Amino acid sequence: MAAEISRWSRRYVLIGVIALCCWQVATVAGLPRRTTVALGVFGFVFHVIFGKSYALVPAYFDADLVFEHAPMVQFPFIVMGTACFALDPLLVRRFRVDLGVLGGVLWAVGVAVFVGSIVLTIAGPLRRGTTGTGDHNADRRPLDRFANRFVPIVLLYLLAGSYENVAGQASELPPLIGVQAAATHLLAAGAATLLVVTLGFRLLPRFLGAHPTRSSAALVLPVAATAPGSSPAGSSTNDCSHSVPL
């Protein structure tokens, strides 16, 4: 199972790198902002996050991914959803199917697969306070346990941003916030940034041989967790961004 997850993790990262290159080309070429943001945020940032999360998050809870085929199942939905986001602003001729809505639905399905598989994997270890921290790092366990508790908040932001993404295009669905930049803000600042900060408290100190205190995490993580949820509501509706994908 680990070998299969590792293969799919590399595929996600590969797509992320390709999206990064396309993002730079699109920026230089002066393509619409919605296209460049789709390539940068949905294409690069989140493909890398999904790929590395499948490999890292279960290990931080001393667990194995419950649904080992989740990376394979999610992959086409996320890739096609991102492609729809990027192509939609470029097409002069409109199809019967709105690519913005289609992309939002595909993305949301992929996110549901990811969130479901991660929740089923970490729910038990989270209740038990399992961290996967070895005995040689026993002094790090309180901090690791505290950081792990913020992973569910990351998943909530991911779900909320994905829903807002669809609601911003489909008038039948009531938006959560109703601000133009809300979807990308919840995804980029809420899900992506918070995950980096949360896992960073576990990963970076080991790389640097440092021992941050739990009080530092208690100061940083709650702020990082609450700020993205409060910012979109205060954003101006005249923001130059768009709900999908910015």
Disulfide bonds with the S-S distance in Angstrom:
none
